[in-house]
Amino acid sequence: MSSNLVNLISECFIKPLNELSPEAKQPIHFTPFELAWLNFKYSQRGLLFRKPPSPDCFSITTFLNHLQHSLSATLTHFYPLAARFATRKQENPPSYVIYLDPENSPGAKFIYAKAGATVSDVLDPPDVPLLVHSFFDLNNAICYDGHTLPLLSIQVTELVDGIFIGCSFNHMVTDGTSLWHFMAAWSEIFRSGGQSVSRPPVFKRWVLDGYDPIINLPYNHQDQFIERFENQTFKERFFSFSSTAISKLKATANSECSTQKISSLQAVIALLWRCITRARCLPHDCEITCSLMFSTRARLNPPLSDDYFGNPVHIVGGKATVGDLLAHGLGWAAFRLHEAVINHDDKAIKEEVESWIKSPVIYKRIHLFGANLVRAASSPRFDMYGCEFGLGKALAVRSGCTNKCDGKITMHPGREGGGSMDVEVCLLPEYMKNIQSDQELMSYLMIY
């Protein structure tokens, strides 16, 4: 590798291009979906592009200016990303009301950095190099820090022969659906040179019937609910599943259960649940959980639009003992995940929200990163490779160092499309070594 050093060249804050309307200046109150994530670290996703081959065709100064101007125009539509949080305290009874204040709008952070590394330095090593973590900002920030830190930070890192655009975003403000909606809009404005977007975001908050949209958290000091923790280092590796392999996985899972209800995503996650469990060499009576973070938009009645801007996510999971999971086939594991998802319907979601309102729980590390856990996040349905910034289709999608744990799997679409998937698997070194020789996993990775 040429250099592991990433040098900061400049930074600034980008504000919305146009003045906000009086309506847009109103406070945006967080829902129970979002307030539970106050301790969650900023999420990080980025796209790696190759520079144009001829220096005469590319000016980094022109490119950065175009990115900044188009970002400013995009923030006019996605203005919460330029704002900050605010808190209103009440003494009797003690309570915190945390909300987003669009009038306090210092802007999104924009960083330009340079590294002596190449595209090959990023993509060729079998494990994701630590260099990638330095392509992102706000590595230690938690969502609560949105009171003082930017809710969105863009770091553009110039490599010898490439460009990496890394986004660090406050997960209370956006989930994956909203992030890639924003990225698509930014790409659209960058390419068109205009100021309009084809899919404007929807900011009207979802509120449970019969409840106030303003939620009082029963605390009198932040120390009662805030928890900070250090990022840990794990081995991270991408496993690529061709569309043919996924079709076979899905067919196998459904055939074993005599059904057609198991999705491709459930089949892939079930395979990794089994393979990671084998790699850990746990006792057969040990209980293990596979949890999925998923959007509730389509499951609510009436459903929320995909353009709903926020973080309406819930966590569901399947449980099994090691013995049961490994004694049965792929379909058995996949069907447990399928049942967990379909049972989390409108009624279940609203009951969970109502329970939370009556007794709020702010997630802490023990809730998010428990032992013997496999956790799936993101989605291969996000149009990540549709986000182009005058550099053609991205070479790869990568994530930063935040919110990683042993057993975390992050789902991405495969670059070749057609239903293929790339999965980032995060494991302790000894488990990563074991999973690389897992016969069941390797049998599907070799199908083209």
matplotlib code that plots the C-alpha trace (Angstrom):
import matplotlib.pyplot as plt

x = [0.0, 1.3, 0.3, -2.1, -2.1, -5.2, -4.4, -7.1, -6.9, -10.0, -13.3, -16.4, -20.1, -22.7, -26.1, -29.3, -29.1, -32.5, -34.1, -36.5, -40.2, -41.9, -43.4, -40.0, -38.7, -41.1, -39.6, -39.5, -40.3, -38.8, -41.0, -40.4, -38.8, -36.1, -35.6, -34.7, -31.4, -29.9, -26.9, -26.4, -23.3, -23.5, -23.9, -21.3, -21.7, -19.5, -19.0, -15.6, -15.2, -12.3, -10.9, -11.2, -8.0, -6.9, -5.9, -7.2, -10.7, -10.8, -10.1, -10.5, -11.2, -14.0, -15.4, -15.4, -17.1, -19.7, -20.3, -20.6, -23.0, -25.2, -25.1, -26.4, -29.2, -30.1, -30.1, -32.8, -35.1, -33.4, -33.0, -33.1, -29.6, -28.2, -29.8, -29.1, -31.0, -32.4, -33.6, -36.4, -36.1, -38.9, -38.2, -41.6, -42.1, -38.5, -38.6, -36.5, -38.1, -35.5, -36.3, -34.7, -34.6, -34.4, -33.9, -30.6, -29.0, -25.1, -25.1, -23.7, -19.9, -17.9, -14.3, -11.7, -8.9, -6.1, -4.4, -1.5, -3.4, -4.9, -8.2, -6.4, -5.2, -8.9, -10.3, -7.6, -6.9, -9.1, -10.2, -11.4, -8.2, -8.3, -7.6, -11.2, -12.2, -10.3, -12.5, -15.2, -15.8, -17.4, -16.1, -16.9, -20.1, -23.4, -26.8, -27.3, -24.3, -26.5, -27.0, -23.6, -22.2, -23.4, -26.1, -24.4, -20.7, -19.4, -15.8, -14.4, -11.0, -8.9, -6.8, -4.1, -6.5, -9.9, -12.4, -14.2, -17.3, -18.0, -21.2, -21.5, -25.1, -27.1, -29.2, -32.0, -32.6, -32.2, -32.3, -30.9, -34.0, -33.8, -30.0, -30.1, -33.1, -30.9, -27.9, -30.0, -31.4, -27.9, -26.7, -29.7, -29.0, -25.3, -25.9, -28.7, -27.2, -30.6, -32.2, -35.3, -35.6, -38.0, -38.8, -39.2, -38.9, -41.9, -41.3, -44.8, -44.2, -45.9, -47.8, -49.6, -53.3, -54.4, -50.9, -49.2, -46.4, -44.3, -42.7, -41.4, -38.5, -38.7, -35.2, -33.7, -30.1, -28.5, -26.3, -29.4, -29.7, -26.5, -23.9, -20.7, -18.5, -15.3, -15.3, -13.8, -11.7, -12.9, -12.0, -14.3, -14.7, -17.0, -18.7, -20.3, -23.3, -24.2, -27.9, -27.6, -26.4, -29.1, -31.8, -30.5, -30.4, -34.0, -35.2, -33.5, -34.9, -38.4, -38.2, -37.1, -40.1, -42.6, -43.4, -42.7, -42.8, -39.1, -37.4, -33.9, -32.8, -34.1, -32.3, -29.0, -29.2, -30.2, -27.1, -24.8, -26.5, -25.7, -22.1, -21.2, -22.6, -20.4, -17.4, -17.9, -17.8, -20.4, -21.9, -25.0, -27.3, -26.3, -29.1, -28.3, -30.2, -30.3, -31.8, -32.9, -33.2, -36.0, -38.1, -41.7, -42.9, -44.7, -45.9, -47.9, -51.6, -51.9, -48.3, -45.8, -44.3, -40.7, -40.2, -41.0, -37.8, -36.8, -35.8, -38.9, -37.0, -37.6, -35.6, -37.0, -35.2, -35.3, -33.9, -32.6, -30.1, -26.9, -27.9, -31.3, -29.9, -27.2, -29.2, -31.8, -31.4, -31.2, -35.0, -35.6, -33.4, -34.9, -38.4, -37.7, -36.6, -39.6, -42.0, -40.3, -40.8, -44.4, -45.5, -44.2, -47.3, -49.2, -50.7, -47.4, -45.6, -48.2, -48.3, -44.6, -44.7, -47.4, -45.5, -42.4, -44.3, -45.5, -42.1, -39.3, -36.1, -33.0, -30.9, -27.5, -24.7, -26.1, -29.3, -27.5, -24.5, -25.3, -23.3, -23.9, -25.7, -25.9, -27.3, -28.3, -28.5, -29.0, -30.6, -29.7, -32.8, -31.2, -30.1, -26.6, -25.0, -27.5, -25.8, -23.3, -21.4, -20.0, -17.5, -19.6, -20.9, -19.2, -16.7, -17.8, -19.7, -17.9, -18.9, -16.9, -15.9, -19.0, -21.7, -19.6, -19.8, -18.9, -21.6, -22.7, -23.6, -24.3, -26.3, -25.5, -26.7, -24.1, -22.4, -23.4, -27.1, -29.6, -30.4, -26.8, -25.7, -22.5, -22.4, -20.0, -19.3, -17.7, -16.2, -13.5, -10.3, -10.5, -14.1, -13.3, -10.6, -13.1, -15.8, -13.5, -13.3, -17.1, -18.1, -21.8, -20.9, -18.1, -20.4, -22.7, -19.9, -18.5, -21.8, -21.7]
y = [0.0, 3.4, 5.2, 4.6, 8.3, 10.4, 14.2, 16.7, 19.5, 21.6, 21.7, 23.9, 23.9, 23.8, 25.4, 25.1, 27.1, 28.8, 30.4, 28.0, 28.6, 29.5, 26.0, 24.4, 26.3, 24.5, 22.0, 18.4, 16.1, 12.7, 9.5, 6.6, 4.8, 7.5, 8.5, 4.9, 5.4, 8.3, 6.3, 4.8, 6.0, 7.9, 5.5, 5.6, 4.6, 5.6, 5.1, 4.4, 5.8, 5.6, 8.9, 9.6, 8.2, 11.4, 14.3, 16.7, 15.4, 15.9, 18.8, 18.1, 21.8, 21.9, 18.6, 19.8, 23.0, 21.2, 18.8, 21.6, 23.6, 20.6, 19.6, 23.1, 22.8, 19.3, 20.5, 23.0, 19.9, 17.8, 20.8, 18.8, 17.4, 21.0, 21.6, 20.6, 19.1, 21.1, 20.0, 21.5, 20.6, 20.6, 20.3, 19.1, 16.4, 15.9, 15.5, 16.0, 16.9, 16.4, 17.7, 18.9, 22.6, 23.7, 27.3, 26.4, 25.4, 25.8, 23.3, 19.9, 19.5, 19.0, 17.7, 17.4, 15.0, 13.2, 9.8, 8.3, 5.0, 3.6, 1.9, -1.4, -0.7, -0.5, -3.4, -6.0, -7.0, -10.0, -8.1, -4.5, -2.4, -0.1, 2.7, 2.7, 3.8, 7.0, 7.9, 8.9, 11.7, 11.6, 8.2, 8.6, 10.6, 9.3, 10.5, 12.6, 14.7, 16.1, 19.0, 20.3, 18.3, 18.2, 15.7, 15.0, 15.1, 14.4, 13.5, 13.4, 11.6, 11.9, 8.8, 8.4, 7.0, 7.3, 9.3, 8.1, 10.0, 9.0, 10.0, 10.0, 10.6, 10.8, 7.7, 9.4, 11.6, 9.0, 5.3, 3.6, 4.3, 8.0, 8.1, 6.6, 8.8, 11.8, 10.4, 9.8, 13.4, 14.8, 12.7, 13.9, 17.6, 17.1, 15.6, 17.9, 21.1, 22.2, 22.6, 20.4, 16.7, 14.1, 12.6, 15.3, 14.0, 13.8, 15.3, 15.0, 12.9, 9.6, 9.7, 6.9, 7.5, 9.0, 10.2, 13.6, 14.0, 15.6, 12.9, 13.7, 11.5, 10.9, 12.1, 15.2, 14.7, 13.2, 11.0, 9.0, 7.7, 8.5, 5.8, 6.2, 3.3, 2.9, 1.4, -2.1, -3.5, -6.7, -8.4, -7.2, -9.1, -8.9, -12.1, -11.8, -13.8, -14.0, -13.8, -17.5, -18.5, -16.5, -18.1, -21.5, -20.4, -19.2, -22.3, -24.6, -22.8, -22.8, -26.4, -27.6, -25.8, -26.7, -23.0, -20.1, -17.4, -17.2, -14.2, -14.1, -11.8, -14.2, -17.1, -15.3, -14.1, -17.6, -19.1, -16.6, -17.2, -20.9, -20.3, -17.8, -20.1, -22.9, -20.6, -19.7, -23.4, -22.7, -25.4, -27.1, -25.9, -22.3, -20.0, -17.7, -14.9, -13.5, -10.0, -7.9, -4.1, -3.2, -0.3, -0.3, 2.0, -0.7, -2.6, 0.2, 0.7, 3.0, 2.5, 5.3, 6.4, 5.4, 9.2, 9.5, 11.0, 9.6, 6.5, 4.3, 1.1, -1.8, -4.8, -8.3, -11.7, -15.4, -17.5, -21.1, -23.3, -24.1, -27.7, -27.1, -24.5, -26.8, -30.1, -28.7, -27.3, -23.9, -23.7, -24.3, -21.2, -19.1, -19.8, -18.6, -15.3, -15.2, -15.8, -13.0, -10.6, -11.4, -11.4, -7.9, -6.4, -3.1, -4.4, -5.6, -2.4, -0.1, -2.2, -1.9, 1.8, 2.3, 0.2, 2.3, 5.6, 4.4, 3.2, 4.7, 2.7, 4.3, 1.5, 0.9, -1.3, -4.4, -4.0, -3.5, -5.8, -8.8, -12.0, -14.8, -12.5, -12.2, -8.8, -7.9, -4.3, -2.3, -3.7, -5.0, -3.2, 0.2, 1.7, 2.5, 2.1, 4.5, 7.4, 8.8, 12.1, 12.5, 9.6, 6.7, 3.8, 3.3, 0.5, -0.5, 0.5, 0.5, 1.4, 2.9, 1.7, 2.7, 0.3, -2.8, -5.9, -9.6, -11.1, -7.8, -8.4, -5.5, -6.1, -4.4, -4.9, -6.5, -4.2, -6.3, -6.0, -8.7, -9.6, -10.2, -9.3, -8.2, -8.8, -7.3, -9.7, -8.5, -11.1, -11.7, -12.8, -16.4, -16.7, -15.0, -17.6, -20.4, -19.1, -18.8, -22.6, -23.2, -25.7, -24.6, -20.9, -21.7, -23.9, -20.9, -18.3, -20.4, -20.4, -17.9]
z = [0.0, -0.9, 2.3, 5.2, 5.9, 5.1, 5.1, 5.8, 3.2, 4.0, 5.6, 5.6, 6.3, 3.5, 4.1, 2.1, -1.1, -0.5, 2.5, 4.4, 4.3, 7.6, 7.6, 7.2, 10.3, 12.6, 15.1, 14.0, 16.9, 17.0, 17.2, 19.5, 16.6, 16.7, 20.3, 21.3, 19.2, 21.1, 22.1, 18.6, 16.8, 13.6, 10.6, 7.8, 4.2, 1.2, -2.5, -4.2, -7.7, -10.2, -11.5, -15.2, -16.9, -18.4, -16.1, -18.8, -18.2, -14.4, -12.1, -8.4, -7.7, -10.3, -9.0, -5.3, -6.3, -8.2, -5.3, -2.8, -4.9, -5.7, -2.0, -1.1, -3.6, -2.2, 1.4, 0.4, 0.0, 2.8, 5.2, 8.5, 7.6, 7.9, 11.3, 14.9, 17.9, 20.7, 24.2, 26.3, 30.0, 32.6, 36.3, 37.7, 36.8, 35.4, 31.6, 28.5, 25.1, 22.4, 18.9, 15.7, 15.3, 11.6, 12.6, 14.1, 10.8, 10.7, 7.8, 6.8, 7.1, 4.0, 4.2, 1.4, 2.2, 0.3, 0.6, -1.2, -1.5, -4.7, -5.6, -5.5, -1.9, -1.0, -3.0, -3.3, 0.3, 1.3, 4.5, 4.4, 5.3, 8.3, 5.8, 4.8, 8.4, 7.9, 4.9, 7.3, 9.8, 13.3, 14.2, 17.9, 17.8, 19.1, 17.9, 21.0, 19.9, 17.2, 19.6, 18.8, 15.9, 12.3, 11.5, 8.2, 7.4, 3.9, 3.5, -0.1, -0.1, -3.2, -3.9, -6.4, -9.0, -7.3, -5.3, -2.1, -1.0, 2.6, 4.5, 8.3, 9.3, 12.5, 12.6, 14.5, 11.5, 8.7, 8.2, 5.2, 3.1, 3.8, 3.4, -0.1, -1.0, -0.1, -2.0, -5.1, -5.0, -4.6, -7.5, -9.6, -8.9, -9.5, -12.9, -14.0, -12.8, -11.6, -8.2, -8.3, -7.3, -8.7, -5.2, -2.6, 1.0, 3.3, 6.7, 8.3, 11.4, 12.0, 15.3, 17.0, 17.2, 20.5, 21.5, 21.5, 18.9, 21.6, 23.8, 27.3, 28.3, 32.1, 33.0, 34.7, 33.4, 30.3, 32.4, 33.2, 29.6, 27.7, 27.3, 25.3, 24.1, 22.1, 18.6, 18.6, 15.8, 14.0, 10.8, 8.0, 4.7, 1.8, 0.4, -3.0, -4.0, -7.7, -8.7, -9.7, -6.3, -4.6, -6.8, -5.7, -2.0, -2.2, -4.0, -1.5, 1.5, 0.1, -1.0, 2.4, 4.0, 1.2, 0.7, -1.6, 1.1, 2.0, 0.3, -1.2, 1.7, 4.3, 2.7, 2.5, 6.1, 7.3, 5.5, 7.2, 10.6, 10.3, 9.0, 11.7, 14.3, 13.1, 13.0, 16.7, 17.8, 20.5, 22.8, 21.3, 24.1, 23.7, 22.5, 19.6, 18.0, 14.5, 14.4, 11.5, 11.4, 9.0, 7.9, 9.2, 6.4, 4.3, 7.4, 9.0, 8.1, 6.3, 5.0, 5.0, 1.7, 0.9, 0.7, 4.4, 5.8, 9.2, 11.0, 11.4, 12.0, 14.3, 15.2, 15.0, 15.3, 15.3, 18.1, 18.2, 20.1, 18.3, 18.2, 16.5, 14.0, 12.8, 12.9, 10.6, 7.1, 5.6, 5.2, 8.9, 9.8, 7.0, 8.0, 11.6, 10.1, 7.8, 10.7, 12.8, 9.9, 9.0, 12.6, 13.1, 11.4, 12.0, 15.2, 16.6, 15.7, 17.2, 20.4, 20.7, 20.1, 22.7, 25.2, 24.6, 25.1, 28.5, 29.5, 27.3, 26.8, 25.3, 23.8, 25.3, 24.1, 25.8, 23.8, 20.5, 20.6, 22.8, 22.9, 20.4, 18.1, 14.4, 13.3, 9.8, 8.7, 5.5, 2.4, -1.1, -2.3, -1.9, -5.2, -4.0, -7.5, -9.0, -7.2, -9.7, -9.5, -13.0, -12.4, -13.7, -11.7, -8.3, -8.0, -4.5, -1.4, 1.9, 5.5, 8.4, 11.8, 13.8, 15.2, 14.4, 16.5, 16.2, 14.0, 12.2, 8.6, 6.3, 3.1, -0.2, -3.7, -5.9, -8.4, -11.3, -10.4, -11.4, -7.8, -6.7, -3.2, -1.5, 2.2, 4.6, 7.5, 10.7, 13.0, 15.6, 13.8, 14.9, 13.7, 10.4, 9.8, 10.5, 8.2, 5.3, 5.2, 5.8, 3.1, 3.0, 2.5, -0.1, -2.1, -2.8, -3.3, -6.1, -8.1, -11.0]

ax = plt.figure().add_subplot(projection="3d")
ax.plot(x, y, z, "-o")
ax.set_aspect("equal")
plt.show()
